[in-house]
Amino acid sequence: MENFITGHLLGKNVDVYCGGSDKFKGTIVACADGVLTLETKKGLYTHIAINKIIAIWTAKAEEEKVSSAAHKKSKKH
């Protein structure tokens, strides 16, 4: 998984699911030695053991989420 992350997701904003309520969000800033490092919007770093990751996917930009929500609201009225 480390090669996939560094080859395809490095520098991207992602959601990482590790099971149960363990879900992390951030931008991938590093992935080495079995550890994924995310930077949050607040500038904090989260380090996740790669062997604990169940799923990882790219997250939509916040602007896209807001735009989409606004569009859906306008359709309801």
mmCIF file as gemmi writes it, N, C-alpha and C atoms, coordinates in Angstrom:
data_model
loop_
_atom_site.group_PDB
_atom_site.id
_atom_site.type_symbol
_atom_site.label_atom_id
_atom_site.label_alt_id
_atom_site.label_comp_id
_atom_site.label_asym_id
_atom_site.label_entity_id
_atom_site.label_seq_id
_atom_site.pdbx_PDB_ins_code
_atom_site.Cartn_x
_atom_site.Cartn_y
_atom_site.Cartn_z
_atom_site.occupancy
_atom_site.B_iso_or_equiv
_atom_site.pdbx_formal_charge
_atom_site.auth_seq_id
_atom_site.auth_asym_id
_atom_site.pdbx_PDB_model_num
ATOM 1 N N . MET Axp A 1 ? 0.821 -1.188 0 1 0 ? 1 A 1
ATOM 2 C CA . MET Axp A 1 ? 0 0 0 1 0 ? 1 A 1
ATOM 3 C C . MET Axp A 1 ? 0.875 1.265 0 1 0 ? 1 A 1
ATOM 4 N N . GLU Axp A 2 ? 2.022 1.188 0.62 1 0 ? 2 A 1
ATOM 5 C CA . GLU Axp A 2 ? 2.92 2.342 0.692 1 0 ? 2 A 1
ATOM 6 C C . GLU Axp A 2 ? 3.292 2.848 -0.707 1 0 ? 2 A 1
ATOM 7 N N . ASN Axp A 3 ? 3.614 1.924 -1.607 1 0 ? 3 A 1
ATOM 8 C CA . ASN Axp A 3 ? 3.959 2.313 -2.984 1 0 ? 3 A 1
ATOM 9 C C . ASN Axp A 3 ? 2.781 2.967 -3.697 1 0 ? 3 A 1
ATOM 10 N N . PHE Axp A 4 ? 1.582 2.441 -3.473 1 0 ? 4 A 1
ATOM 11 C CA . PHE Axp A 4 ? 0.383 3.028 -4.076 1 0 ? 4 A 1
ATOM 12 C C . PHE Axp A 4 ? 0.174 4.454 -3.568 1 0 ? 4 A 1
ATOM 13 N N . ILE Axp A 5 ? 0.287 4.64 -2.272 1 0 ? 5 A 1
ATOM 14 C CA . ILE Axp A 5 ? 0.073 5.962 -1.68 1 0 ? 5 A 1
ATOM 15 C C . ILE Axp A 5 ? 1.096 6.963 -2.21 1 0 ? 5 A 1
ATOM 16 N N . THR Axp A 6 ? 2.371 6.597 -2.196 1 0 ? 6 A 1
ATOM 17 C CA . THR Axp A 6 ? 3.396 7.534 -2.658 1 0 ? 6 A 1
ATOM 18 C C . THR Axp A 6 ? 3.299 7.776 -4.164 1 0 ? 6 A 1
ATOM 19 N N . GLY Axp A 7 ? 2.858 6.786 -4.915 1 0 ? 7 A 1
ATOM 20 C CA . GLY Axp A 7 ? 2.769 6.915 -6.361 1 0 ? 7 A 1
ATOM 21 C C . GLY Axp A 7 ? 1.532 7.619 -6.866 1 0 ? 7 A 1
ATOM 22 N N . HIS Axp A 8 ? 0.434 7.548 -6.098 1 0 ? 8 A 1
ATOM 23 C CA . HIS Axp A 8 ? -0.832 8.073 -6.602 1 0 ? 8 A 1
ATOM 24 C C . HIS Axp A 8 ? -1.508 9.114 -5.715 1 0 ? 8 A 1
ATOM 25 N N . LEU Axp A 9 ? -1.192 9.137 -4.434 1 0 ? 9 A 1
ATOM 26 C CA . LEU Axp A 9 ? -1.955 9.995 -3.524 1 0 ? 9 A 1
ATOM 27 C C . LEU Axp A 9 ? -1.129 11.059 -2.796 1 0 ? 9 A 1
ATOM 28 N N . LEU Axp A 10 ? 0.171 11.03 -2.925 1 0 ? 10 A 1
ATOM 29 C CA . LEU Axp A 10 ? 1.021 11.99 -2.223 1 0 ? 10 A 1
ATOM 30 C C . LEU Axp A 10 ? 0.632 13.421 -2.598 1 0 ? 10 A 1
ATOM 31 N N . GLY Axp A 11 ? 0.423 14.252 -1.59 1 0 ? 11 A 1
ATOM 32 C CA . GLY Axp A 11 ? 0.037 15.643 -1.811 1 0 ? 11 A 1
ATOM 33 C C . GLY Axp A 11 ? -1.457 15.864 -1.976 1 0 ? 11 A 1
ATOM 34 N N . LYS Axp A 12 ? -2.238 14.787 -1.956 1 0 ? 12 A 1
ATOM 35 C CA . LYS Axp A 12 ? -3.688 14.921 -2.15 1 0 ? 12 A 1
ATOM 36 C C . LYS Axp A 12 ? -4.417 14.927 -0.815 1 0 ? 12 A 1
ATOM 37 N N . ASN Axp A 13 ? -5.582 15.549 -0.825 1 0 ? 13 A 1
ATOM 38 C CA . ASN Axp A 13 ? -6.458 15.58 0.338 1 0 ? 13 A 1
ATOM 39 C C . ASN Axp A 13 ? -7.244 14.268 0.361 1 0 ? 13 A 1
ATOM 40 N N . VAL Axp A 14 ? -7.179 13.541 1.484 1 0 ? 14 A 1
ATOM 41 C CA . VAL Axp A 14 ? -7.793 12.217 1.556 1 0 ? 14 A 1
ATOM 42 C C . VAL Axp A 14 ? -8.572 12.022 2.852 1 0 ? 14 A 1
ATOM 43 N N . ASP Axp A 15 ? -9.426 11.005 2.826 1 0 ? 15 A 1
ATOM 44 C CA . ASP Axp A 15 ? -10.063 10.457 4.013 1 0 ? 15 A 1
ATOM 45 C C . ASP Axp A 15 ? -9.471 9.066 4.189 1 0 ? 15 A 1
ATOM 46 N N . VAL Axp A 16 ? -9.145 8.719 5.427 1 0 ? 16 A 1
ATOM 47 C CA . VAL Axp A 16 ? -8.558 7.415 5.728 1 0 ? 16 A 1
ATOM 48 C C . VAL Axp A 16 ? -9.441 6.726 6.761 1 0 ? 16 A 1
ATOM 49 N N . TYR Axp A 17 ? -9.876 5.504 6.454 1 0 ? 17 A 1
ATOM 50 C CA . TYR Axp A 17 ? -10.718 4.742 7.368 1 0 ? 17 A 1
ATOM 51 C C . TYR Axp A 17 ? -9.928 3.573 7.928 1 0 ? 17 A 1
ATOM 52 N N . CYS Axp A 18 ? -9.933 3.485 9.266 1 0 ? 18 A 1
ATOM 53 C CA . CYS Axp A 18 ? -9.188 2.416 9.939 1 0 ? 18 A 1
ATOM 54 C C . CYS Axp A 18 ? -10.097 1.489 10.737 1 0 ? 18 A 1
ATOM 55 N N . GLY Axp A 19 ? -11.405 1.593 10.55 1 0 ? 19 A 1
ATOM 56 C CA . GLY Axp A 19 ? -12.345 0.729 11.249 1 0 ? 19 A 1
ATOM 57 C C . GLY Axp A 19 ? -13.054 1.464 12.375 1 0 ? 19 A 1
ATOM 58 N N . GLY Axp A 20 ? -14.26 0.986 12.691 1 0 ? 20 A 1
ATOM 59 C CA . GLY Axp A 20 ? -15.037 1.602 13.768 1 0 ? 20 A 1
ATOM 60 C C . GLY Axp A 20 ? -15.234 3.088 13.524 1 0 ? 20 A 1
ATOM 61 N N . SER Axp A 21 ? -14.915 3.877 14.532 1 0 ? 21 A 1
ATOM 62 C CA . SER Axp A 21 ? -15.065 5.329 14.4 1 0 ? 21 A 1
ATOM 63 C C . SER Axp A 21 ? -13.755 6.005 14.012 1 0 ? 21 A 1
ATOM 64 N N . ASP Axp A 22 ? -12.737 5.212 13.661 1 0 ? 22 A 1
ATOM 65 C CA . ASP Axp A 22 ? -11.425 5.761 13.317 1 0 ? 22 A 1
ATOM 66 C C . ASP Axp A 22 ? -11.373 6.193 11.859 1 0 ? 22 A 1
ATOM 67 N N . LYS Axp A 23 ? -11.644 7.482 11.63 1 0 ? 23 A 1
ATOM 68 C CA . LYS Axp A 23 ? -11.584 8.071 10.296 1 0 ? 23 A 1
ATOM 69 C C . LYS Axp A 23 ? -10.765 9.354 10.41 1 0 ? 23 A 1
ATOM 70 N N . PHE Axp A 24 ? -9.819 9.512 9.511 1 0 ? 24 A 1
ATOM 71 C CA . PHE Axp A 24 ? -8.918 10.655 9.542 1 0 ? 24 A 1
ATOM 72 C C . PHE Axp A 24 ? -9 11.4 8.224 1 0 ? 24 A 1
ATOM 73 N N . LYS Axp A 25 ? -8.812 12.724 8.278 1 0 ? 25 A 1
ATOM 74 C CA . LYS Axp A 25 ? -8.834 13.562 7.081 1 0 ? 25 A 1
ATOM 75 C C . LYS Axp A 25 ? -7.583 14.419 7.067 1 0 ? 25 A 1
ATOM 76 N N . GLY Axp A 26 ? -7.067 14.67 5.879 1 0 ? 26 A 1
ATOM 77 C CA . GLY Axp A 26 ? -5.927 15.557 5.753 1 0 ? 26 A 1
ATOM 78 C C . GLY Axp A 26 ? -5.237 15.388 4.414 1 0 ? 26 A 1
ATOM 79 N N . THR Axp A 27 ? -4.163 16.135 4.256 1 0 ? 27 A 1
ATOM 80 C CA . THR Axp A 27 ? -3.358 16.067 3.043 1 0 ? 27 A 1
ATOM 81 C C . THR Axp A 27 ? -2.157 15.178 3.309 1 0 ? 27 A 1
ATOM 82 N N . ILE Axp A 28 ? -1.914 14.226 2.424 1 0 ? 28 A 1
ATOM 83 C CA . ILE Axp A 28 ? -0.779 13.327 2.595 1 0 ? 28 A 1
ATOM 84 C C . ILE Axp A 28 ? 0.509 14.099 2.347 1 0 ? 28 A 1
ATOM 85 N N . VAL Axp A 29 ? 1.341 14.167 3.385 1 0 ? 29 A 1
ATOM 86 C CA . VAL Axp A 29 ? 2.616 14.868 3.256 1 0 ? 29 A 1
ATOM 87 C C . VAL Axp A 29 ? 3.801 13.906 3.258 1 0 ? 29 A 1
ATOM 88 N N . ALA Axp A 30 ? 3.584 12.679 3.732 1 0 ? 30 A 1
ATOM 89 C CA . ALA Axp A 30 ? 4.66 11.687 3.731 1 0 ? 30 A 1
ATOM 90 C C . ALA Axp A 30 ? 4.076 10.293 3.892 1 0 ? 30 A 1
ATOM 91 N N . CYS Axp A 31 ? 4.82 9.325 3.408 1 0 ? 31 A 1
ATOM 92 C CA . CYS Axp A 31 ? 4.456 7.921 3.569 1 0 ? 31 A 1
ATOM 93 C C . CYS Axp A 31 ? 5.75 7.116 3.476 1 0 ? 31 A 1
ATOM 94 N N . ALA Axp A 32 ? 6.237 6.663 4.622 1 0 ? 32 A 1
ATOM 95 C CA . ALA Axp A 32 ? 7.499 5.925 4.659 1 0 ? 32 A 1
ATOM 96 C C . ALA Axp A 32 ? 7.563 5.059 5.9 1 0 ? 32 A 1
ATOM 97 N N . ASP Axp A 33 ? 8.321 3.977 5.81 1 0 ? 33 A 1
ATOM 98 C CA . ASP Axp A 33 ? 8.563 3.091 6.957 1 0 ? 33 A 1
ATOM 99 C C . ASP Axp A 33 ? 7.278 2.617 7.625 1 0 ? 33 A 1
ATOM 100 N N . GLY Axp A 34 ? 6.233 2.391 6.813 1 0 ? 34 A 1
ATOM 101 C CA . GLY Axp A 34 ? 4.981 1.856 7.341 1 0 ? 34 A 1
ATOM 102 C C . GLY Axp A 34 ? 4.098 2.877 8.034 1 0 ? 34 A 1
ATOM 103 N N . VAL Axp A 35 ? 4.392 4.177 7.842 1 0 ? 35 A 1
ATOM 104 C CA . VAL Axp A 35 ? 3.608 5.232 8.491 1 0 ? 35 A 1
ATOM 105 C C . VAL Axp A 35 ? 3.141 6.249 7.45 1 0 ? 35 A 1
ATOM 106 N N . LEU Axp A 36 ? 1.848 6.552 7.482 1 0 ? 36 A 1
ATOM 107 C CA . LEU Axp A 36 ? 1.259 7.587 6.639 1 0 ? 36 A 1
ATOM 108 C C . LEU Axp A 36 ? 1.133 8.848 7.473 1 0 ? 36 A 1
ATOM 109 N N . THR Axp A 37 ? 1.579 9.978 6.941 1 0 ? 37 A 1
ATOM 110 C CA . THR Axp A 37 ? 1.487 11.247 7.659 1 0 ? 37 A 1
ATOM 111 C C . THR Axp A 37 ? 0.554 12.183 6.916 1 0 ? 37 A 1
ATOM 112 N N . LEU Axp A 38 ? -0.48 12.64 7.641 1 0 ? 38 A 1
ATOM 113 C CA . LEU Axp A 38 ? -1.442 13.596 7.107 1 0 ? 38 A 1
ATOM 114 C C . LEU Axp A 38 ? -1.261 14.936 7.794 1 0 ? 38 A 1
ATOM 115 N N . GLU Axp A 39 ? -1.456 16.012 7.046 1 0 ? 39 A 1
ATOM 116 C CA . GLU Axp A 39 ? -1.493 17.347 7.642 1 0 ? 39 A 1
ATOM 117 C C . GLU Axp A 39 ? -2.942 17.826 7.601 1 0 ? 39 A 1
ATOM 118 N N . THR Axp A 40 ? -3.467 18.23 8.75 1 0 ? 40 A 1
ATOM 119 C CA . THR Axp A 40 ? -4.844 18.706 8.826 1 0 ? 40 A 1
ATOM 120 C C . THR Axp A 40 ? -4.919 20.162 8.402 1 0 ? 40 A 1
ATOM 121 N N . LYS Axp A 41 ? -6.139 20.661 8.244 1 0 ? 41 A 1
ATOM 122 C CA . LYS Axp A 41 ? -6.343 22.059 7.872 1 0 ? 41 A 1
ATOM 123 C C . LYS Axp A 41 ? -5.788 23.008 8.929 1 0 ? 41 A 1
ATOM 124 N N . LYS Axp A 42 ? -5.7 22.537 10.166 1 0 ? 42 A 1
ATOM 125 C CA . LYS Axp A 42 ? -5.179 23.364 11.265 1 0 ? 42 A 1
ATOM 126 C C . LYS Axp A 42 ? -3.662 23.312 11.355 1 0 ? 42 A 1
ATOM 127 N N . GLY Axp A 43 ? -3.032 22.591 10.432 1 0 ? 43 A 1
ATOM 128 C CA . GLY Axp A 43 ? -1.577 22.502 10.431 1 0 ? 43 A 1
ATOM 129 C C . GLY Axp A 43 ? -1.016 21.468 11.388 1 0 ? 43 A 1
ATOM 130 N N . LEU Axp A 44 ? -1.868 20.605 11.907 1 0 ? 44 A 1
ATOM 131 C CA . LEU Axp A 44 ? -1.428 19.532 12.796 1 0 ? 44 A 1
ATOM 132 C C . LEU Axp A 44 ? -1.131 18.286 11.963 1 0 ? 44 A 1
ATOM 133 N N . TYR Axp A 45 ? -0.302 17.407 12.501 1 0 ? 45 A 1
ATOM 134 C CA . TYR Axp A 45 ? 0.075 16.191 11.784 1 0 ? 45 A 1
ATOM 135 C C . TYR Axp A 45 ? -0.502 14.962 12.48 1 0 ? 45 A 1
ATOM 136 N N . THR Axp A 46 ? -1.034 14.049 11.677 1 0 ? 46 A 1
ATOM 137 C CA . THR Axp A 46 ? -1.537 12.768 12.153 1 0 ? 46 A 1
ATOM 138 C C . THR Axp A 46 ? -0.701 11.683 11.506 1 0 ? 46 A 1
ATOM 139 N N . HIS Axp A 47 ? -0.19 10.764 12.317 1 0 ? 47 A 1
ATOM 140 C CA . HIS Axp A 47 ? 0.627 9.656 11.816 1 0 ? 47 A 1
ATOM 141 C C . HIS Axp A 47 ? -0.174 8.367 12.004 1 0 ? 47 A 1
ATOM 142 N N . ILE Axp A 48 ? -0.342 7.618 10.925 1 0 ? 48 A 1
ATOM 143 C CA . ILE Axp A 48 ? -1.178 6.419 10.94 1 0 ? 48 A 1
ATOM 144 C C . ILE Axp A 48 ? -0.359 5.224 10.471 1 0 ? 48 A 1
ATOM 145 N N . ALA Axp A 49 ? -0.425 4.126 11.221 1 0 ? 49 A 1
ATOM 146 C CA . ALA Axp A 49 ? 0.238 2.889 10.806 1 0 ? 49 A 1
ATOM 147 C C . ALA Axp A 49 ? -0.47 2.355 9.557 1 0 ? 49 A 1
ATOM 148 N N . ILE Axp A 50 ? 0.28 2.174 8.5 1 0 ? 50 A 1
ATOM 149 C CA . ILE Axp A 50 ? -0.306 1.744 7.224 1 0 ? 50 A 1
ATOM 150 C C . ILE Axp A 50 ? -1.028 0.402 7.354 1 0 ? 50 A 1
ATOM 151 N N . ASN Axp A 51 ? -0.527 -0.483 8.189 1 0 ? 51 A 1
ATOM 152 C CA . ASN Axp A 51 ? -1.171 -1.797 8.32 1 0 ? 51 A 1
ATOM 153 C C . ASN Axp A 51 ? -2.529 -1.723 9.025 1 0 ? 51 A 1
ATOM 154 N N . LYS Axp A 52 ? -2.898 -0.562 9.554 1 0 ? 52 A 1
ATOM 155 C CA . LYS Axp A 52 ? -4.207 -0.375 10.197 1 0 ? 52 A 1
ATOM 156 C C . LYS Axp A 52 ? -5.235 0.218 9.24 1 0 ? 52 A 1
ATOM 157 N N . ILE Axp A 53 ? -4.793 0.661 8.057 1 0 ? 53 A 1
ATOM 158 C CA . ILE Axp A 53 ? -5.697 1.302 7.101 1 0 ? 53 A 1
ATOM 159 C C . ILE Axp A 53 ? -6.557 0.25 6.403 1 0 ? 53 A 1
ATOM 160 N N . ILE Axp A 54 ? -7.867 0.464 6.445 1 0 ? 54 A 1
ATOM 161 C CA . ILE Axp A 54 ? -8.804 -0.411 5.748 1 0 ? 54 A 1
ATOM 162 C C . ILE Axp A 54 ? -9.136 0.161 4.371 1 0 ? 54 A 1
ATOM 163 N N . ALA Axp A 55 ? -9.339 1.48 4.323 1 0 ? 55 A 1
ATOM 164 C CA . ALA Axp A 55 ? -9.675 2.142 3.059 1 0 ? 55 A 1
ATOM 165 C C . ALA Axp A 55 ? -9.132 3.561 3.062 1 0 ? 55 A 1
ATOM 166 N N . ILE Axp A 56 ? -8.822 4.042 1.867 1 0 ? 56 A 1
ATOM 167 C CA . ILE Axp A 56 ? -8.351 5.418 1.704 1 0 ? 56 A 1
ATOM 168 C C . ILE Axp A 56 ? -8.914 5.936 0.392 1 0 ? 56 A 1
ATOM 169 N N . TRP Axp A 57 ? -9.414 7.174 0.391 1 0 ? 57 A 1
ATOM 170 C CA . TRP Axp A 57 ? -9.957 7.743 -0.828 1 0 ? 57 A 1
ATOM 171 C C . TRP Axp A 57 ? -9.699 9.246 -0.844 1 0 ? 57 A 1
ATOM 172 N N . THR Axp A 58 ? -9.655 9.789 -2.053 1 0 ? 58 A 1
ATOM 173 C CA . THR Axp A 58 ? -9.45 11.225 -2.173 1 0 ? 58 A 1
ATOM 174 C C . THR Axp A 58 ? -10.73 11.93 -1.745 1 0 ? 58 A 1
ATOM 175 N N . ALA Axp A 59 ? -10.55 13.01 -1.012 1 0 ? 59 A 1
ATOM 176 C CA . ALA Axp A 59 ? -11.684 13.789 -0.524 1 0 ? 59 A 1
ATOM 177 C C . ALA Axp A 59 ? -11.955 14.925 -1.499 1 0 ? 59 A 1
ATOM 178 N N . LYS Axp A 60 ? -13.206 15.295 -1.614 1 0 ? 60 A 1
ATOM 179 C CA . LYS Axp A 60 ? -13.55 16.44 -2.447 1 0 ? 60 A 1
ATOM 180 C C . LYS Axp A 60 ? -13.062 17.696 -1.754 1 0 ? 60 A 1
ATOM 181 N N . ALA Axp A 61 ? -12.713 18.68 -2.555 1 0 ? 61 A 1
ATOM 182 C CA . ALA Axp A 61 ? -12.313 19.965 -1.99 1 0 ? 61 A 1
ATOM 183 C C . ALA Axp A 61 ? -13.498 20.567 -1.248 1 0 ? 61 A 1
ATOM 184 N N . GLU Axp A 62 ? -13.229 21.288 -0.187 1 0 ? 62 A 1
ATOM 185 C CA . GLU Axp A 62 ? -14.282 21.888 0.626 1 0 ? 62 A 1
ATOM 186 C C . GLU Axp A 62 ? -15.202 22.769 -0.221 1 0 ? 62 A 1
ATOM 187 N N . GLU Axp A 63 ? -14.63 23.47 -1.196 1 0 ? 63 A 1
ATOM 188 C CA . GLU Axp A 63 ? -15.438 24.335 -2.046 1 0 ? 63 A 1
ATOM 189 C C . GLU Axp A 63 ? -16.455 23.521 -2.842 1 0 ? 63 A 1
ATOM 190 N N . GLU Axp A 64 ? -16.05 22.329 -3.301 1 0 ? 64 A 1
ATOM 191 C CA . GLU Axp A 64 ? -16.965 21.486 -4.057 1 0 ? 64 A 1
ATOM 192 C C . GLU Axp A 64 ? -18.115 21.037 -3.173 1 0 ? 64 A 1
ATOM 193 N N . LYS Axp A 65 ? -17.822 20.715 -1.917 1 0 ? 65 A 1
ATOM 194 C CA . LYS Axp A 65 ? -18.862 20.279 -0.988 1 0 ? 65 A 1
ATOM 195 C C . LYS Axp A 65 ? -19.855 21.406 -0.739 1 0 ? 65 A 1
ATOM 196 N N . VAL Axp A 66 ? -19.355 22.607 -0.507 1 0 ? 66 A 1
ATOM 197 C CA . VAL Axp A 66 ? -20.217 23.751 -0.245 1 0 ? 66 A 1
ATOM 198 C C . VAL Axp A 66 ? -21.043 24.069 -1.478 1 0 ? 66 A 1
ATOM 199 N N . SER Axp A 67 ? -20.413 24.073 -2.642 1 0 ? 67 A 1
ATOM 200 C CA . SER Axp A 67 ? -21.104 24.365 -3.89 1 0 ? 67 A 1
ATOM 201 C C . SER Axp A 67 ? -22.202 23.338 -4.151 1 0 ? 67 A 1
ATOM 202 N N . SER Axp A 68 ? -21.89 22.073 -3.915 1 0 ? 68 A 1
ATOM 203 C CA . SER Axp A 68 ? -22.858 21.006 -4.136 1 0 ? 68 A 1
ATOM 204 C C . SER Axp A 68 ? -24.037 21.139 -3.181 1 0 ? 68 A 1
ATOM 205 N N . ALA Axp A 69 ? -23.767 21.433 -1.916 1 0 ? 69 A 1
ATOM 206 C CA . ALA Axp A 69 ? -24.832 21.587 -0.919 1 0 ? 69 A 1
ATOM 207 C C . ALA Axp A 69 ? -25.72 22.77 -1.288 1 0 ? 69 A 1
ATOM 208 N N . ALA Axp A 70 ? -25.135 23.864 -1.725 1 0 ? 70 A 1
ATOM 209 C CA . ALA Axp A 70 ? -25.906 25.038 -2.119 1 0 ? 70 A 1
ATOM 210 C C . ALA Axp A 70 ? -26.776 24.721 -3.334 1 0 ? 70 A 1
ATOM 211 N N . HIS Axp A 71 ? -26.224 23.97 -4.276 1 0 ? 71 A 1
ATOM 212 C CA . HIS Axp A 71 ? -26.962 23.58 -5.471 1 0 ? 71 A 1
ATOM 213 C C . HIS Axp A 71 ? -28.16 22.705 -5.114 1 0 ? 71 A 1
ATOM 214 N N . LYS Axp A 72 ? -27.951 21.751 -4.208 1 0 ? 72 A 1
ATOM 215 C CA . LYS Axp A 72 ? -29.049 20.875 -3.791 1 0 ? 72 A 1
ATOM 216 C C . LYS Axp A 72 ? -30.151 21.671 -3.086 1 0 ? 72 A 1
ATOM 217 N N . LYS Axp A 73 ? -29.761 22.647 -2.247 1 0 ? 73 A 1
ATOM 218 C CA . LYS Axp A 73 ? -30.749 23.477 -1.555 1 0 ? 73 A 1
ATOM 219 C C . LYS Axp A 73 ? -31.575 24.261 -2.542 1 0 ? 73 A 1
ATOM 220 N N . SER Axp A 74 ? -30.927 24.819 -3.565 1 0 ? 74 A 1
ATOM 221 C CA . SER Axp A 74 ? -31.655 25.637 -4.528 1 0 ? 74 A 1
ATOM 222 C C . SER Axp A 74 ? -32.652 24.805 -5.326 1 0 ? 74 A 1
ATOM 223 N N . LYS Axp A 75 ? -32.383 23.52 -5.514 1 0 ? 75 A 1
ATOM 224 C CA . LYS Axp A 75 ? -33.312 22.656 -6.248 1 0 ? 75 A 1
ATOM 225 C C . LYS Axp A 75 ? -34.562 22.358 -5.421 1 0 ? 75 A 1
ATOM 226 N N . LYS Axp A 76 ? -34.42 22.342 -4.093 1 0 ? 76 A 1
ATOM 227 C CA . LYS Axp A 76 ? -35.557 22.032 -3.219 1 0 ? 76 A 1
ATOM 228 C C . LYS Axp A 76 ? -36.559 23.16 -3.159 1 0 ? 76 A 1
ATOM 229 N N . HIS Axp A 77 ? -36.126 24.394 -3.395 1 0 ? 77 A 1
ATOM 230 C CA . HIS Axp A 77 ? -37.021 25.565 -3.264 1 0 ? 77 A 1
ATOM 231 C C . HIS Axp A 77 ? -37.738 25.859 -4.531 1 0 ? 77 A 1
